Amino acid sequence: MTTTTPRLGADFARLWTTSALTNTADGIMIAAGPLLVSRLTDDPAAIGAVAFVGQLPWLLFSLVSGVLVDRWNRRRVVVAVNVYRAVVIGGLALAVATGNASVWLVYLAFFLVGVGETLVDNAAGALVPDIVAVELLPSANARQQGVSIVANMFVAPPLGAALFVVAAALPFSLEAALFALGALVAATLRHRPPPRPVERRSRMRDEIVEGLRWAWSHKLLRSMAVSLCLMNIALMATVAILVLYAQQRLGLDEFGFGLLFAALAAGGLLGSALAPWLQRRVGDSLLVRIGLLIETATHFGLATTTDPWVAGGINFLFGVHGAVLGVVLTSVRHRAVPEHLRGRVGSVYSLLVIGGSAIGSLIGGFVARGFGVTAPFWAAGVAMVVLTAVVWRGFRPAAFAAEAGHP
């Protein structure tokens, strides 16, 4: 008797292709945006604010976007928002080409694209469990994460920088085209959600509260969300001053600093490939607990080393860990959250995770300025020791075995 291995399917291939196109567009913007602002002003604060402006919509609109994603057709959200993003960036490209760009116009464009991102990323994530069998969620999430790493960290930033050298408007023109192409591919998705029963629409505030209550009342998901928020505060406090750490502690130039990120990305790519296999062989609980130990050791390791090769190896291992942890926690959430709440619970996660990143980015520089370039790494390591001790029992195997249950 022969058995057939279930496949991810054509709809997942279309969603994956959309992610590849739009993540490439996002990665181009990561490099081209600061380059454009640096051409318009030499103010370091103005240049550094570009990344924060892109994150700000997650803090302002994440919970609202989660409600809308649960109310609306998610496939149409992905299509419409990518068209919207293509129009916004296309307008910026035109302004750059005609010499009418300003710092405030760049901020506005990045903010508007960020608003759209709160919708499209949430909707695309909520679509995965709709089009993929539950036993294939780890493989699907690993592939989604893998293409994000390749596009955002390997391919697109160098491409964006190279195109900017040729012509300042060129990377933004390509970015707009990729968003439009992503919308076109997403429009071919065959998945159609079943009709929902007609019911009286609740107030948006009530729906937001419902999502928050559900996420908070699920013990495992609550532990995961709060842990990720605190881990990102610690992590981004170190990433915010990584360029200074690379120069002052490791003696690296700009190229060497880029290699540190390349090591992180290479580890992330390997981790995405290994994650489904590790989940089957090792189990979610042990992977999360090992991840907490790796994260703690990473901060202390970078705080003590002055060897660039050791730092690169630590970054590579951290990249593997980060990718595996991301696949594990995303798959757990996809299995546990009911379909009608995926957008809102996902938005709670995004708010905590990206909010933690923003807070860490803001405080890291102040810690380094007051106590030295290694101080954020020491502080992050101590914080991870405390966090690991507090949440260790909550991530025991029994908690993951009962993940689909809800009080």
Helices and strands as residue ranges (DSSP letters): H 10-40, H 44-71, H 74-97, H 103-131, G 134-136, H 137-149, I 150-155, H 156-166, H 170-186, H 204-217, H 219-239, H 242-248, H 254-281, H 284-304, H 308-336, G 339-341, H 342-371, H 375-391, G 393-395, H 397-401
